[in-house]
Amino acid sequence: MERGKLFYVSRFFVRLGIGRWTADVPPPAGPTVYVCSHSNLRGPLATLCWLPFAPRPWVFHMFMQKETCRAQYRDYTFSRRFGMPKPLAAYAAWAASGYVSALMRSLGAIPVHRGTVKIGETFRETTAALQAGESVLIFPDVDYTDGSGGIGEVYDGFLLIERFWRRISDRPLDFVPLRLDLNSRRIAAGETARFNPSADRKAEMTRVREKLREEINRA
């Protein structure tokens, strides 16, 4: 999927702000899901600005449309998380929501309908992207405000991509962990994880999840 002009304009200014990062990550050789820590927004900014290819990130669906983005910023991000007074939070949400929602669409984000009956749409769009030769980028941290560069507890529902993928393809699906070195501003790929289709599915979910966490947290 070709990214839009708004993404490239925004990337220019974000790169100026965060500085140059080195990405020791080879382009995907097949269907690939990249997994990285959020690190209080450092992960998305670094990977989306400096990876040498264009994965499609998973993004909470509220950020995809202007009105829902405004509500999320007004009722949670600016008010509850950042502690702004309600009138100021409402103004900031109004100012930011149009740009942010347009940017999400410009970078080809896949909406994540977390906790709703529409979550199946997330997996279907993801597998369609993989089938079309695109890669996917996911930040599964439970505590996404942790700025350490590592990853703690994760939402492991994203691993169900494997189950949806198996319905449409026999090709192996790679889950590639990405490590962030905040000091050297370096992104490095860890060892790829794959599901064993002949093993117990529940046990494989645990094994792959923990392998990804271990690789992301490897010093």
LOBAVEX-578703 format. One record per residue (C-alpha): residue number from 0; residue in one letter; x, y, z. Coordinates in nm, 3 decimals, decimal comma. Example, Ala and Ser with C-alpha at 12.3 -4.5 7.8 and 13.67 -1.06 7.14 Angstrom:
residues 2
SITE:pos:code:px:py:pz
SITE:0:a:1,230:-0,450:0,780
SITE:1:s:1,367:-0,106:0,714
end
This chain:
residues 219
SITE:pos:code:px:py:pz
SITE:0:m:0,000:0,000:0,000
SITE:1:e:0,141:0,337:-0,103
SITE:2:r:0,166:0,585:0,180
SITE:3:g:0,016:0,929:0,133
SITE:4:k:0,179:1,270:0,109
SITE:5:l:0,077:1,364:0,463
SITE:6:f:0,286:1,077:0,600
SITE:7:y:0,599:1,187:0,414
SITE:8:v:0,560:1,551:0,516
SITE:9:s:0,504:1,448:0,878
SITE:10:r:0,797:1,206:0,870
SITE:11:f:1,031:1,486:0,763
SITE:12:f:0,948:1,691:1,073
SITE:13:v:0,938:1,393:1,312
SITE:14:r:1,284:1,287:1,194
SITE:15:l:1,410:1,634:1,278
SITE:16:g:1,262:1,599:1,624
SITE:17:i:1,375:1,247:1,719
SITE:18:g:1,706:1,240:1,532
SITE:19:r:1,849:0,969:1,309
SITE:20:w:1,798:0,604:1,400
SITE:21:t:1,980:0,306:1,252
SITE:22:a:1,759:0,017:1,146
SITE:23:d:1,938:-0,319:1,126
SITE:24:v:1,626:-0,487:0,992
SITE:25:p:1,627:-0,665:0,657
SITE:26:p:1,318:-0,630:0,438
SITE:27:p:1,064:-0,910:0,478
SITE:28:a:1,132:-1,220:0,271
SITE:29:g:0,774:-1,344:0,304
SITE:30:p:0,457:-1,282:0,505
SITE:31:t:0,584:-1,103:0,816
SITE:32:v:0,444:-0,949:1,132
SITE:33:y:0,689:-0,721:1,313
SITE:34:v:0,646:-0,687:1,690
SITE:35:c:0,798:-0,396:1,883
SITE:36:s:0,760:-0,223:2,219
SITE:37:h:0,558:0,097:2,221
SITE:38:s:0,796:0,263:2,468
SITE:39:n:0,569:0,562:2,525
SITE:40:l:0,545:0,642:2,152
SITE:41:r:0,918:0,604:2,082
SITE:42:g:0,863:0,267:1,917
SITE:43:p:0,605:0,386:1,663
SITE:44:l:0,796:0,705:1,585
SITE:45:a:1,131:0,533:1,537
SITE:46:t:1,006:0,236:1,334
SITE:47:l:0,762:0,422:1,112
SITE:48:c:1,020:0,693:1,039
SITE:49:w:1,336:0,485:0,996
SITE:50:l:1,257:0,129:0,885
SITE:51:p:1,376:0,088:0,523
SITE:52:f:1,037:-0,052:0,419
SITE:53:a:0,676:0,040:0,490
SITE:54:p:0,490:-0,197:0,725
SITE:55:r:0,125:-0,129:0,800
SITE:56:p:0,082:-0,061:1,173
SITE:57:w:-0,205:-0,176:1,390
SITE:58:v:-0,376:0,132:1,537
SITE:59:f:-0,665:0,157:1,783
SITE:60:h:-0,971:0,215:1,564
SITE:61:m:-1,072:0,530:1,757
SITE:62:f:-0,783:0,716:1,592
SITE:63:m:-0,892:0,641:1,236
SITE:64:q:-1,183:0,884:1,211
SITE:65:k:-1,196:1,249:1,317
SITE:66:e:-1,496:1,231:1,551
SITE:67:t:-1,391:0,916:1,735
SITE:68:c:-1,034:1,044:1,757
SITE:69:r:-1,159:1,369:1,909
SITE:70:a:-1,362:1,179:2,169
SITE:71:q:-1,065:0,959:2,263
SITE:72:y:-0,836:1,258:2,307
SITE:73:r:-1,096:1,465:2,491
SITE:74:d:-1,226:1,195:2,728
SITE:75:y:-0,905:1,007:2,798
SITE:76:t:-0,570:1,114:2,650
SITE:77:f:-0,568:1,484:2,727
SITE:78:s:-0,801:1,483:3,029
SITE:79:r:-0,734:1,164:3,223
SITE:80:r:-0,380:1,079:3,109
SITE:81:f:-0,230:1,429:3,083
SITE:82:g:-0,453:1,591:3,345
SITE:83:m:-0,572:1,884:3,137
SITE:84:p:-0,881:2,076:3,252
SITE:85:k:-1,186:1,965:3,053
SITE:86:p:-1,219:2,284:2,842
SITE:87:l:-0,851:2,274:2,748
SITE:88:a:-0,870:1,900:2,676
SITE:89:a:-1,168:1,958:2,449
SITE:90:y:-0,987:2,233:2,258
SITE:91:a:-0,669:2,027:2,222
SITE:92:a:-0,872:1,729:2,102
SITE:93:w:-1,048:1,945:1,845
SITE:94:a:-0,714:2,082:1,723
SITE:95:a:-0,539:1,745:1,696
SITE:96:s:-0,806:1,500:1,585
SITE:97:g:-0,835:1,602:1,220
SITE:98:y:-0,461:1,580:1,159
SITE:99:v:-0,408:1,256:1,353
SITE:100:s:-0,694:1,068:1,189
SITE:101:a:-0,579:1,182:0,843
SITE:102:l:-0,223:1,074:0,925
SITE:103:m:-0,337:0,727:1,031
SITE:104:r:-0,506:0,680:0,696
SITE:105:s:-0,206:0,825:0,512
SITE:106:l:0,031:0,567:0,659
SITE:107:g:-0,204:0,278:0,583
SITE:108:a:-0,285:0,189:0,942
SITE:109:i:-0,502:-0,115:1,009
SITE:110:p:-0,779:-0,031:1,260
SITE:111:v:-0,785:-0,253:1,568
SITE:112:h:-1,141:-0,298:1,694
SITE:113:r:-1,028:-0,406:2,038
SITE:114:g:-1,302:-0,544:2,263
SITE:115:t:-1,576:-0,524:1,999
SITE:116:v:-1,752:-0,771:1,772
SITE:117:k:-1,575:-0,607:1,479
SITE:118:i:-1,235:-0,745:1,580
SITE:119:g:-1,271:-1,002:1,303
SITE:120:e:-1,243:-0,716:1,054
SITE:121:t:-0,900:-0,636:1,196
SITE:122:f:-0,775:-0,989:1,134
SITE:123:r:-0,931:-1,010:0,788
SITE:124:e:-0,772:-0,681:0,679
SITE:125:t:-0,440:-0,795:0,826
SITE:126:t:-0,437:-1,127:0,644
SITE:127:a:-0,541:-0,954:0,321
SITE:128:a:-0,246:-0,717:0,358
SITE:129:l:-0,008:-1,007:0,420
SITE:130:q:-0,147:-1,194:0,122
SITE:131:a:-0,088:-0,885:-0,092
SITE:132:g:0,281:-0,886:0,003
SITE:133:e:0,266:-0,617:0,271
SITE:134:s:0,411:-0,653:0,621
SITE:135:v:0,242:-0,558:0,947
SITE:136:l:0,374:-0,379:1,256
SITE:137:i:0,226:-0,430:1,605
SITE:138:f:0,296:-0,274:1,946
SITE:139:p:0,125:-0,509:2,193
SITE:140:d:0,235:-0,359:2,528
SITE:141:v:-0,021:-0,354:2,806
SITE:142:d:0,170:-0,064:2,965
SITE:143:y:0,241:0,143:2,655
SITE:144:t:0,358:0,436:2,870
SITE:145:d:0,668:0,242:2,981
SITE:146:g:0,954:0,431:2,817
SITE:147:s:1,230:0,181:2,892
SITE:148:g:1,262:0,041:2,541
SITE:149:g:1,181:-0,311:2,661
SITE:150:i:0,845:-0,477:2,689
SITE:151:g:0,654:-0,618:2,985
SITE:152:e:0,311:-0,780:2,981
SITE:153:v:0,159:-0,795:2,635
SITE:154:y:-0,182:-0,842:2,480
SITE:155:d:-0,132:-1,171:2,299
SITE:156:g:-0,453:-1,165:2,095
SITE:157:f:-0,254:-1,041:1,795
SITE:158:l:-0,109:-1,391:1,765
SITE:159:l:-0,449:-1,507:1,639
SITE:160:i:-0,331:-1,365:1,307
SITE:161:e:-0,168:-1,705:1,261
SITE:162:r:-0,506:-1,880:1,284
SITE:163:f:-0,664:-1,649:1,025
SITE:164:w:-0,358:-1,677:0,802
SITE:165:r:-0,374:-2,058:0,803
SITE:166:r:-0,725:-2,039:0,661
SITE:167:i:-0,602:-1,877:0,341
SITE:168:s:-0,240:-1,987:0,300
SITE:169:d:0,002:-2,271:0,365
SITE:170:r:0,302:-2,035:0,359
SITE:171:p:0,475:-1,990:0,695
SITE:172:l:0,404:-1,664:0,876
SITE:173:d:0,704:-1,498:1,040
SITE:174:f:0,679:-1,300:1,363
SITE:175:v:0,988:-1,082:1,386
SITE:176:p:1,070:-0,903:1,715
SITE:177:l:1,225:-0,558:1,694
SITE:178:r:1,454:-0,436:1,972
SITE:179:l:1,492:-0,066:2,053
SITE:180:d:1,823:0,065:2,186
SITE:181:l:1,726:0,409:2,311
SITE:182:n:2,085:0,513:2,387
SITE:183:s:2,230:0,436:2,044
SITE:184:r:1,899:0,497:1,866
SITE:185:r:1,912:0,162:1,694
SITE:186:i:1,640:-0,077:1,583
SITE:187:a:1,750:-0,439:1,554
SITE:188:a:1,564:-0,749:1,443
SITE:189:g:1,564:-1,043:1,683
SITE:190:e:1,523:-1,410:1,602
SITE:191:t:1,212:-1,491:1,402
SITE:192:a:0,935:-1,689:1,570
SITE:193:r:0,700:-1,925:1,386
SITE:194:f:0,409:-2,137:1,498
SITE:195:n:0,441:-2,514:1,476
SITE:196:p:0,113:-2,615:1,307
SITE:197:s:0,132:-2,968:1,446
SITE:198:a:0,173:-2,859:1,810
SITE:199:d:-0,096:-2,770:2,062
SITE:200:r:-0,233:-2,429:1,963
SITE:201:k:-0,264:-2,293:2,318
SITE:202:a:0,089:-2,401:2,407
SITE:203:e:0,218:-2,245:2,087
SITE:204:m:0,052:-1,914:2,172
SITE:205:t:0,244:-1,908:2,499
SITE:206:r:0,572:-2,019:2,343
SITE:207:v:0,567:-1,764:2,060
SITE:208:r:0,457:-1,483:2,291
SITE:209:e:0,738:-1,549:2,536
SITE:210:k:0,997:-1,591:2,261
SITE:211:l:0,902:-1,252:2,119
SITE:212:r:0,917:-1,089:2,463
SITE:213:e:1,256:-1,246:2,533
SITE:214:e:1,399:-1,125:2,202
SITE:215:i:1,263:-0,771:2,245
SITE:216:n:1,412:-0,753:2,594
SITE:217:r:1,747:-0,904:2,498
SITE:218:a:2,031:-0,668:2,581
end
